[in-house]
Amino acid sequence: MNTENPVVVAIEKDYALLKKLINTDLSAPHQMTLGHELERAIIVSEDAFPPHAIKLNSRVRVMNTETQVVKTFTIVLPNLADIRKSKISVLSPMGTALFGFRKGEHITWKLPKGLQKIEILDVWN
């Protein structure tokens, strides 16, 4: 759930891959799930994808706006996740929270420690 409610954007190949991966009804009304985010996403070709938006294999730097803690990691498929290499699954709470959003946006998302406010500082694709 995004406090400013920006649009989620996904490239066609990521959308198709993630839709198969989660194998769920994308019209389910559960907010703060990857299915919900994919349901509301605008699907675009790779050429039309915004340069600072988060997709699979994007490296991102984010800040918890309440604690000021900054973290950098890459959003990957679950089988490639490795926290020692700062690679997190797109299906993890943080991976799902960030997918499809852009540099400079603020989101509020339910993470293991409760609702967290996150600012996306940088995105490298």
DSSP file (Angstrom, degrees, kcal/mol; ACC not computed):
  #  RESIDUE AA STRUCTURE BP1 BP2  ACC     N-H-->O    O-->H-N    N-H-->O    O-->H-N    TCO  KAPPA ALPHA  PHI   PSI    X-CA   Y-CA   Z-CA
    1    1 A M              0   0    0      0, 0.0   107,-1.5     0, 0.0     2,-0.5   0.000 360.0 360.0 360.0 128.0    0.0    0.0    0.0
    2    2 A N        -     0   0    0    105,-0.2     3,-0.4     1,-0.1   105,-0.2  -0.889 360.0-146.1-108.7 130.8    1.5    3.3   -1.0
    3    3 A T  S    S+     0   0    0     -2,-0.5    -1,-0.1     1,-0.3   104,-0.1   0.850 106.3  37.8 -66.8 -33.2    0.6    6.4    0.8
    4    4 A E  S    S-     0   0    0    102,-0.6    -1,-0.3    -3,-0.1   103,-0.1   0.531 105.5-135.7 -91.0  -7.0    0.9    8.6   -2.3
    5    5 A N        -     0   0    0     -3,-0.4    -2,-0.1     1,-0.1     3,-0.1   0.870  32.6-178.4  55.7  46.4   -0.7    5.7   -4.4
    6    6 A P        -     0   0    0      0, 0.0     2,-0.2     0, 0.0    -1,-0.1  -0.307  34.8 -92.0 -68.7 162.0    1.7    5.9   -7.3
    7    7 A V        -     0   0    0      1,-0.0     2,-0.4    34,-0.0    34,-0.1  -0.515  32.2-131.2 -76.3 137.6    1.2    3.5  -10.2
    8    8 A V        -     0   0    0     32,-0.3    34,-2.8    -2,-0.2     2,-0.4  -0.745  25.8-164.9 -85.0 135.8    2.9    0.1  -10.2
    9    9 A V  E     +a   42   0A   0     91,-1.6     2,-0.3    -2,-0.4    34,-0.2  -0.975  10.1 176.4-126.4 139.3    4.7   -0.6  -13.5
   10   10 A A  E     -a   43   0A   0     32,-2.3    34,-2.6    -2,-0.4     2,-0.2  -0.991  29.6-117.8-140.3 146.9    6.0   -3.9  -14.7
   11   11 A I  E  >  -a   44   0A   0     -2,-0.3     4,-2.6    32,-0.2     3,-0.3  -0.564  34.5-111.9 -81.7 153.3    7.6   -5.1  -17.9
   12   12 A E  H  > S+     0   0    0     32,-2.0     4,-2.5     1,-0.2     5,-0.2   0.868 114.3  49.1 -52.5 -46.6    5.7   -7.8  -19.8
   13   13 A K  H  > S+     0   0    0      1,-0.2     4,-2.1     2,-0.2    -1,-0.2   0.887 112.6  47.6 -67.8 -37.9    8.2  -10.6  -19.2
   14   14 A D  H  > S+     0   0    0     -3,-0.3     4,-2.9     2,-0.2     5,-0.3   0.923 112.0  51.1 -65.2 -43.5    8.4  -10.0  -15.4
   15   15 A Y  H  X S+     0   0    0     -4,-2.6     4,-2.5     1,-0.2    -2,-0.2   0.938 112.0  45.7 -58.9 -48.8    4.6   -9.9  -15.2
   16   16 A A  H  X S+     0   0    0     -4,-2.5     4,-1.7    -5,-0.2    -1,-0.2   0.913 115.4  47.1 -62.5 -43.4    4.2  -13.2  -17.0
   17   17 A L  H  X S+     0   0    0     -4,-2.1     4,-2.1    -5,-0.2    -2,-0.2   0.921 115.0  44.7 -65.3 -45.0    7.0  -14.8  -14.9
   18   18 A L  H  X S+     0   0    0     -4,-2.9     4,-2.7     2,-0.2     5,-0.3   0.858 108.2  57.4 -70.5 -35.3    5.7  -13.6  -11.6
   19   19 A K  H  X S+     0   0    0     -4,-2.5     4,-1.3    -5,-0.3     5,-0.5   0.924 112.0  42.3 -60.5 -43.3    2.1  -14.4  -12.4
   20   20 A K  H  < S+     0   0    0     -4,-1.7    -2,-0.2    -5,-0.2    -1,-0.2   0.895 112.9  55.0 -66.8 -40.1    3.1  -18.1  -13.0
   21   21 A L  H  < S+     0   0    0     -4,-2.1    -2,-0.2     1,-0.2    -1,-0.2   0.905 112.9  38.7 -63.8 -44.6    5.4  -18.0   -9.9
   22   22 A I  H  < S-     0   0    0     -4,-2.7    -1,-0.2    -5,-0.1    -2,-0.2   0.738  87.0-162.6 -82.2 -20.5    2.7  -16.9   -7.4
   23   23 A N     <  +     0   0    0     -4,-1.3     2,-0.3    -5,-0.3    -3,-0.1   0.877  43.8 122.1  43.2  56.1    0.1  -19.1   -9.1
   24   24 A T  S    S-     0   0    0     -5,-0.5     2,-0.8     4,-0.0    -1,-0.2  -0.901  76.1 -83.1-140.9 167.6   -2.8  -17.2   -7.5
   25   25 A D    >   -     0   0    0     -2,-0.3     3,-1.8     1,-0.2    10,-0.0  -0.655  36.0-158.5 -73.9 110.2   -5.9  -15.3   -8.4
   26   26 A L  T 3  S+     0   0    0     -2,-0.8    13,-0.2     1,-0.3    -1,-0.2   0.661  86.7  66.2 -68.9 -14.5   -4.5  -11.8   -9.1
   27   27 A S  T 3   +     0   0    0     12,-0.1    -1,-0.3     2,-0.0    -2,-0.1   0.454  69.9 127.2 -86.7   2.2   -8.0  -10.3   -8.5
   28   28 A A    <   -     0   0    0     -3,-1.8    11,-0.1     1,-0.1    -4,-0.0  -0.350  64.1-132.7 -58.1 136.9   -7.8  -11.3   -4.9
   29   29 A P        +     0   0    0      0, 0.0     2,-0.6     0, 0.0    -1,-0.1   0.317  62.6 127.7 -79.6  10.4   -8.5   -8.1   -2.8
   30   30 A H        -     0   0    0      2,-0.0     3,-0.4     1,-0.0     6,-0.4  -0.554  49.2-149.1 -74.5 113.3   -5.6   -8.6   -0.4
   31   31 A Q  S    S+     0   0    0     -2,-0.6     3,-0.1     1,-0.2     4,-0.1  -0.342  76.1  38.1 -73.2 163.2   -3.5   -5.5   -0.2
   32   32 A M  S    S+     0   0    0      1,-0.3     2,-0.3     2,-0.1    -1,-0.2   0.846  92.3 111.8  62.2  37.6    0.2   -5.7    0.4
   33   33 A T  S  > S-     0   0    0     -3,-0.4     4,-2.1     1,-0.1    -1,-0.3  -0.945  77.0-120.9-130.6 156.8    0.6   -8.9   -1.6
   34   34 A L  H  > S+     0   0    0     -2,-0.3     4,-2.8     1,-0.2     5,-0.2   0.893 114.1  57.1 -63.8 -38.2    2.4   -9.3   -4.9
   35   35 A G  H  > S+     0   0    0      1,-0.2     4,-2.1     2,-0.2    -1,-0.2   0.915 107.5  47.3 -57.9 -43.9   -0.8  -10.5   -6.5
   36   36 A H  H  > S+     0   0    0     -6,-0.4     4,-1.6     2,-0.2    -1,-0.2   0.917 112.5  49.2 -64.0 -43.7   -2.5   -7.3   -5.6
   37   37 A E  H  X S+     0   0    0     -4,-2.1     4,-0.5     1,-0.2    -2,-0.2   0.899 111.9  48.2 -64.8 -39.9    0.3   -5.2   -6.9
   38   38 A L  H >< S+     0   0    0     -4,-2.8     3,-0.6     1,-0.2    -1,-0.2   0.867 107.0  57.6 -67.4 -35.1    0.4   -7.1  -10.2
   39   39 A E  H 3< S+     0   0    0     -4,-2.1    -1,-0.2   -13,-0.2    -2,-0.2   0.869 113.6  38.1 -62.4 -36.5   -3.3   -6.8  -10.5
   40   40 A R  H 3< S+     0   0    0     -4,-1.6   -32,-0.3    -5,-0.1    -1,-0.2   0.452  95.6 115.1 -94.9  -0.2   -3.1   -3.0  -10.4
   41   41 A A    <<  -     0   0    0     -3,-0.6     2,-0.6    -4,-0.5   -32,-0.2  -0.319  65.5-129.1 -72.3 150.2    0.1   -2.7  -12.4
   42   42 A I  E     -a    9   0A   0    -34,-2.8   -32,-2.3    -2,-0.0     2,-0.5  -0.897  27.0-143.5 -92.6 124.1    0.5   -1.1  -15.8
   43   43 A I  E     +a   10   0A   0     -2,-0.6     2,-0.3   -34,-0.2   -32,-0.2  -0.797  27.5 170.7 -96.7 127.8    2.2   -3.6  -18.0
   44   44 A V  E     -a   11   0A   0    -34,-2.6   -32,-2.0    -2,-0.5     2,-0.1  -0.856  36.2 -97.3-132.1 163.9    4.7   -2.1  -20.5
   45   45 A S    >>  -     0   0    0     -2,-0.3     3,-0.7   -34,-0.2     4,-0.6  -0.366  42.9-106.7 -72.9 162.6    7.3   -3.3  -23.0
   46   46 A E  G >4 S+     0   0    0      1,-0.2     3,-0.9     2,-0.2    -1,-0.1   0.869 121.4  56.8 -59.9 -36.1   10.9   -3.2  -21.8
   47   47 A D  G 34 S+     0   0    0      1,-0.2    -1,-0.2     3,-0.0   -36,-0.0   0.809 109.2  45.7 -64.9 -29.7   11.6   -0.2  -24.1
   48   48 A A  G <4 S+     0   0    0     -3,-0.7    -1,-0.2     2,-0.1    -2,-0.2   0.450  84.3 119.1 -93.3  -1.4    8.8    1.7  -22.4
   49   49 A F  S << S-     0   0    0     -3,-0.9    -6,-0.0    -4,-0.6    -3,-0.0  -0.471  75.0-108.4 -69.7 130.2    9.9    0.8  -18.8
   50   50 A P    >   -     0   0    0      0, 0.0     3,-1.6     0, 0.0    -1,-0.1  -0.319  24.8-126.6 -59.1 139.0   10.8    3.9  -16.7
   51   51 A P  T 3  S+     0   0    0      0, 0.0    74,-0.2     0, 0.0    -2,-0.1   0.750 105.0  41.2 -62.9 -26.7   14.6    4.0  -16.2
   52   52 A H  T 3  S+     0   0    0     51,-0.1    51,-2.3    72,-0.1     2,-0.3   0.002  89.5 112.9-113.6  29.2   14.4    4.3  -12.4
   53   53 A A  B <   -B  102   0B   0     -3,-1.6     2,-0.5    49,-0.2    49,-0.2  -0.688  69.8-110.9 -97.5 156.3   11.6    1.8  -11.7
   54   54 A I        +     0   0    0     47,-2.6    46,-2.2    44,-0.3     2,-0.2  -0.752  46.4 152.7 -95.1 126.5   12.1   -1.5   -9.9
   55   55 A K    >   -     0   0    0     -2,-0.5     3,-2.0    44,-0.2    20,-0.3  -0.731  56.7 -50.7-132.6-178.1   11.9   -4.7  -11.8
   56   56 A L  T 3  S+     0   0    0      1,-0.3    20,-0.2    -2,-0.2     3,-0.1  -0.378 128.1  17.8 -58.0 137.5   13.5   -8.2  -11.4
   57   57 A N  T 3  S+     0   0    0     18,-3.7     2,-0.3     1,-0.3    -1,-0.3   0.536  89.8 143.6  73.4  11.0   17.2   -7.9  -11.0
   58   58 A S    <   -     0   0    0     -3,-2.0    17,-2.4    17,-0.3     2,-0.5  -0.593  46.3-138.8 -74.8 140.6   17.1   -4.2  -10.1
   59   59 A R  E     -CD  74 124C   0     65,-2.8    65,-3.0    -2,-0.3     2,-0.3  -0.885  29.8-173.8 -96.7 132.2   19.6   -3.1   -7.4
   60   60 A V  E     -CD  73 123C   0     13,-3.4    13,-2.3    -2,-0.5     2,-0.5  -0.933  24.9-155.0-131.6 150.3   17.9   -0.6   -5.0
   61   61 A R  E     +CD  72 122C   0     61,-2.2    60,-2.3    -2,-0.3    61,-1.7  -0.994  26.6 175.4-123.0 123.7   18.9    1.6   -2.1
   62   62 A V  E     -CD  71 120C   0      9,-2.9     9,-2.5    -2,-0.5     2,-0.4  -0.863  19.2-149.1-128.4 159.1   16.1    2.3    0.4
   63   63 A M  E     -CD  70 119C   0     56,-2.3    56,-2.7    -2,-0.3     2,-0.7  -0.996  18.9-131.7-130.8 132.6   15.7    4.2    3.7
   64   64 A N  E  >  - D   0 118C   0      5,-2.5     4,-2.6    -2,-0.4     5,-0.4  -0.742  23.8-151.2 -74.1 116.7   13.3    3.5    6.5
   65   65 A T  T  4 S+     0   0    0     52,-2.3    -1,-0.2    -2,-0.7    53,-0.1   0.674  89.8  49.5 -73.0 -16.0   12.1    7.0    7.0
   66   66 A E  T  4 S+     0   0    0     51,-0.5    -1,-0.2     1,-0.1    52,-0.1   0.870 124.8  25.3 -87.1 -40.0   11.4    6.5   10.7
   67   67 A T  T  4 S-     0   0    0      2,-0.1    -2,-0.2     0, 0.0     3,-0.1   0.607  94.2-133.5 -98.1 -14.2   14.7    4.9   11.7
   68   68 A Q     <  +     0   0    0     -4,-2.6     2,-0.3     1,-0.3    -3,-0.2   0.602  51.6 153.0  67.9  13.5   16.9    6.5    8.9
   69   69 A V        -     0   0    0     -5,-0.4    -5,-2.5    -6,-0.0     2,-0.4  -0.605  31.1-153.9 -75.6 129.9   18.4    3.0    8.3
   70   70 A V  E     +C   63   0C   0     -2,-0.3     2,-0.3    -7,-0.2    -7,-0.2  -0.891  14.7 179.7-109.0 135.2   19.6    2.7    4.7
   71   71 A K  E     -C   62   0C   0     -9,-2.5    -9,-2.9    -2,-0.4     2,-0.4  -0.973  12.9-157.6-133.6 149.3   19.9   -0.7    2.9
   72   72 A T  E     +C   61   0C   0     -2,-0.3     2,-0.3   -11,-0.2   -11,-0.2  -0.993  27.7 141.5-126.8 133.7   21.0   -1.7   -0.6
   73   73 A F  E     -C   60   0C   0    -13,-2.3   -13,-3.4    -2,-0.4     2,-0.4  -0.969  44.0-109.3-159.5 171.6   20.0   -5.0   -2.2
   74   74 A T  E     -Ce  59  87C   0     12,-2.7    14,-2.8    -2,-0.3     2,-0.6  -0.917  25.8-132.4-111.1 136.7   19.0   -6.6   -5.5
   75   75 A I  E     + e   0  88C   0    -17,-2.4   -18,-3.7    -2,-0.4   -17,-0.3  -0.799  42.0 162.1 -89.7 119.7   15.4   -7.9   -6.1
   76   76 A V  E     - e   0  89C   0     12,-2.9    14,-2.5    -2,-0.6    15,-0.3  -0.783  44.3 -79.7-132.5 171.7   15.7  -11.5   -7.6
   77   77 A L    >>  -     0   0    0     -2,-0.2     3,-2.0    12,-0.2     4,-0.6  -0.391  53.5-104.7 -66.5 153.9   13.6  -14.6   -8.2
   78   78 A P  G >4 S+     0   0    0      0, 0.0     3,-1.1     0, 0.0    11,-0.1   0.845 119.0  57.0 -53.6 -39.0   13.3  -16.8   -5.0
   79   79 A N  G 34 S+     0   0    0      1,-0.2    -2,-0.0     3,-0.0    10,-0.0   0.644 108.7  47.9 -70.5 -12.2   15.8  -19.4   -6.2
   80   80 A L  G <4 S+     0   0    0     -3,-2.0    -1,-0.2     8,-0.0     2,-0.1   0.437  82.1 122.9-104.1  -3.1   18.5  -16.7   -6.6
   81   81 A A    <<  +     0   0    0     -3,-1.1     2,-0.2    -4,-0.6     7,-0.2  -0.358  26.2 161.3 -64.3 136.6   17.9  -15.0   -3.2
   82   82 A D  B > > -F   87   0C   0      5,-2.0     5,-2.1     1,-0.1     3,-1.7  -0.713  25.2-163.4-158.2 100.0   21.0  -14.9   -1.0
   83   83 A I  G > 5S+     0   0    0      1,-0.3     3,-1.5     3,-0.2     5,-0.1   0.793  90.9  63.6 -60.5 -29.0   21.0  -12.4    1.9
   84   84 A R  G 3 5S+     0   0    0      1,-0.3    -1,-0.3     2,-0.1    -2,-0.0   0.789 109.4  41.0 -64.9 -26.1   24.8  -12.8    2.2
   85   85 A K  G < 5S-     0   0    0     -3,-1.7    -1,-0.3     2,-0.2    -2,-0.2   0.188 120.5-110.3-103.6  14.4   25.1  -11.3   -1.3
   86   86 A S  T < 5S+     0   0    0     -3,-1.5   -12,-2.7     1,-0.2     2,-0.5   0.847  72.8 140.3  58.7  37.9   22.3   -8.7   -0.6
   87   87 A K  E   < -eF  74  82C   0     -5,-2.1    -5,-2.0   -14,-0.2     2,-0.4  -0.955  29.7-172.8-112.2 118.3   19.9  -10.5   -3.0
   88   88 A I  E     -e   75   0C   0    -14,-2.8   -12,-2.9    -2,-0.5     2,-0.1  -0.862  26.3-107.3-114.4 148.3   16.3  -10.7   -1.7
   89   89 A S  E >   -e   76   0C   0     -2,-0.4     3,-1.4   -14,-0.2     6,-0.5  -0.394  16.1-132.3 -69.7 142.3   13.4  -12.5   -3.2
   90   90 A V  T 3  S+     0   0    0    -14,-2.5     9,-0.2     1,-0.3    -1,-0.1   0.720 111.0  58.9 -62.8 -21.0   10.7  -10.6   -5.0
   91   91 A L  T 3  S+     0   0    0    -15,-0.3    -1,-0.3     4,-0.1   -57,-0.1   0.542  84.8  98.7 -87.0  -7.6    8.3  -12.7   -2.9
   92   92 A S  S <> S-     0   0    0     -3,-1.4     4,-2.9     1,-0.1     5,-0.3  -0.371  92.4-106.1 -71.5 159.8    9.8  -11.5    0.4
   93   93 A P  H  > S+     0   0    0      0, 0.0     4,-2.1     0, 0.0     5,-0.1   0.913 121.8  43.1 -54.3 -44.1    7.9   -8.7    2.1
   94   94 A M  H  > S+     0   0    0      2,-0.2     4,-1.8     1,-0.2     5,-0.2   0.918 113.8  50.9 -69.9 -42.3   10.5   -6.1    1.1
   95   95 A G  H  > S+     0   0    0     -6,-0.5     4,-1.9     1,-0.2    -1,-0.2   0.923 113.6  44.8 -59.7 -45.1   10.8   -7.4   -2.4
   96   96 A T  H  < S+     0   0    0     -4,-2.9    -1,-0.2    -7,-0.2    -2,-0.2   0.892 110.1  56.1 -64.8 -40.2    7.1   -7.3   -2.9
   97   97 A A  H  < S+     0   0    0     -4,-2.1    -1,-0.2    -5,-0.3    -2,-0.2   0.862 115.3  36.8 -60.0 -36.9    6.9   -3.8   -1.3
   98   98 A L  H >< S+     0   0    0     -4,-1.8     3,-2.3    -5,-0.1   -44,-0.3   0.759  84.2 114.7 -91.4 -26.8    9.3   -2.4   -3.8
   99   99 A F  T 3< S+     0   0    0     -4,-1.9   -44,-0.2     1,-0.3     3,-0.1  -0.199  87.8   8.1 -55.2 126.4    8.5   -4.1   -7.1
  100  100 A G  T 3  S+     0   0    0    -46,-2.2   -91,-1.6     1,-0.3    -1,-0.3   0.314 102.2 112.4  89.5  -8.0    7.1   -1.7   -9.7
  101  101 A F    <   -     0   0    0     -3,-2.3   -47,-2.6   -93,-0.2    -1,-0.3  -0.430  56.8-127.1 -93.6 174.1    7.8    1.5   -7.8
  102  102 A R  B >   -B   53   0B   0    -49,-0.2     3,-2.1    -2,-0.1    18,-0.3  -0.791  28.2 -78.8-125.8 160.3   10.3    4.2   -8.7
  103  103 A K  T 3  S+     0   0    0    -51,-2.3    18,-0.2    -2,-0.3     3,-0.1  -0.266 115.7  25.5 -51.4 134.9   13.2    6.2   -7.3
  104  104 A G  T 3  S+     0   0    0     16,-3.4    -1,-0.3     1,-0.3     2,-0.2   0.245  92.9 123.7  92.3 -12.8   12.0    9.0   -5.1
  105  105 A E    <   -     0   0    0     -3,-2.1    15,-2.5    15,-0.1     2,-0.4  -0.494  51.2-143.1 -83.6 153.8    8.7    7.4   -4.1
  106  106 A H  E     -G  119   0C   0     13,-0.2  -102,-0.6    -2,-0.2     2,-0.3  -0.942  20.2-177.5-114.3 135.1    7.6    6.7   -0.6
  107  107 A I  E     -G  118   0C   0     11,-2.8    11,-3.2    -2,-0.4     2,-0.5  -0.949  21.2-148.6-131.2 153.8    5.7    3.6    0.4
  108  108 A T  E     +G  117   0C   0   -107,-1.5     2,-0.3    -2,-0.3     9,-0.2  -0.993  31.9 168.1-118.5 126.0    4.2    2.2    3.6
  109  109 A W  E     -G  116   0C   0      7,-2.4     7,-2.7    -2,-0.5     2,-0.8  -0.983  40.9-110.0-143.9 147.7    4.2   -1.6    3.7
  110  110 A K  E     +G  115   0C   0     -2,-0.3     5,-0.2     5,-0.2   -13,-0.1  -0.702  45.5 169.8 -80.9 111.9    3.7   -4.4    6.2
  111  111 A L  E >   -G  114   0C   0      3,-2.1     3,-2.7    -2,-0.8     0, 0.0  -0.627  54.3 -85.1-111.7 173.4    7.1   -5.9    7.0
  112  112 A P  T 3  S+     0   0    0      0, 0.0     3,-0.1     0, 0.0    -2,-0.0   0.803 130.5  51.0 -52.9 -30.3    7.9   -8.5    9.7
  113  113 A K  T 3  S-     0   0    0      1,-0.3     2,-0.2     0, 0.0    -3,-0.0   0.236 123.9 -98.0 -91.2  14.6    8.4   -5.6   12.2
  114  114 A G  E <  S- G   0 111C   0     -3,-2.7    -3,-2.1     2,-0.1    -1,-0.3  -0.536  76.7  -7.7 102.0-171.0    5.0   -4.0   11.3
  115  115 A L  E     - G   0 110C   0     -5,-0.2     2,-0.4    -2,-0.2    -5,-0.2  -0.421  69.3-170.8 -64.1 129.4    4.1   -1.2    9.0
  116  116 A Q  E     - G   0 109C   0     -7,-2.7    -7,-2.4    -2,-0.2     2,-0.6  -0.955  20.0-138.3-125.0 142.2    7.3    0.5    7.8
  117  117 A K  E     - G   0 108C   0     -2,-0.4   -52,-2.3    -9,-0.2   -51,-0.5  -0.897  28.6-173.3-100.7 125.0    7.6    3.7    5.8
  118  118 A I  E     -DG  64 107C   0    -11,-3.2   -11,-2.8    -2,-0.6     2,-0.5  -0.944  17.0-158.3-125.6 136.9   10.2    3.4    3.1
  119  119 A E  E     -DG  63 106C   0    -56,-2.7   -56,-2.3    -2,-0.4     2,-0.8  -0.960  20.0-134.9-111.1 132.5   11.8    5.9    0.7
  120  120 A I  E     +D   62   0C   0    -15,-2.5   -16,-3.4    -2,-0.5   -58,-0.2  -0.777  27.6 175.6 -87.3 111.5   13.3    4.6   -2.5
  121  121 A L  E     +     0   0C   0    -60,-2.3     2,-0.3    -2,-0.8   -59,-0.2   0.885  60.2   1.1 -86.4 -43.0   16.7    6.5   -2.8
  122  122 A D  E     -D   61   0C   0    -61,-1.7   -61,-2.2   -19,-0.1     2,-0.4  -0.994  52.8-165.3-148.5 151.0   18.2    4.9   -5.9
  123  123 A V  E     -D   60   0C   0     -2,-0.3     2,-0.5   -63,-0.2   -63,-0.2  -0.990   4.8-171.2-138.3 128.5   17.5    2.2   -8.5
  124  124 A W  E      D   59   0C   0    -65,-3.0   -65,-2.8    -2,-0.4   -72,-0.1  -0.986 360.0 360.0-120.5 123.9   20.0    0.7  -10.9
  125  125 A N              0   0    0     -2,-0.5    -1,-0.1   -74,-0.2   -73,-0.1   0.378 360.0 360.0-109.4 360.0   18.8   -1.5  -13.7
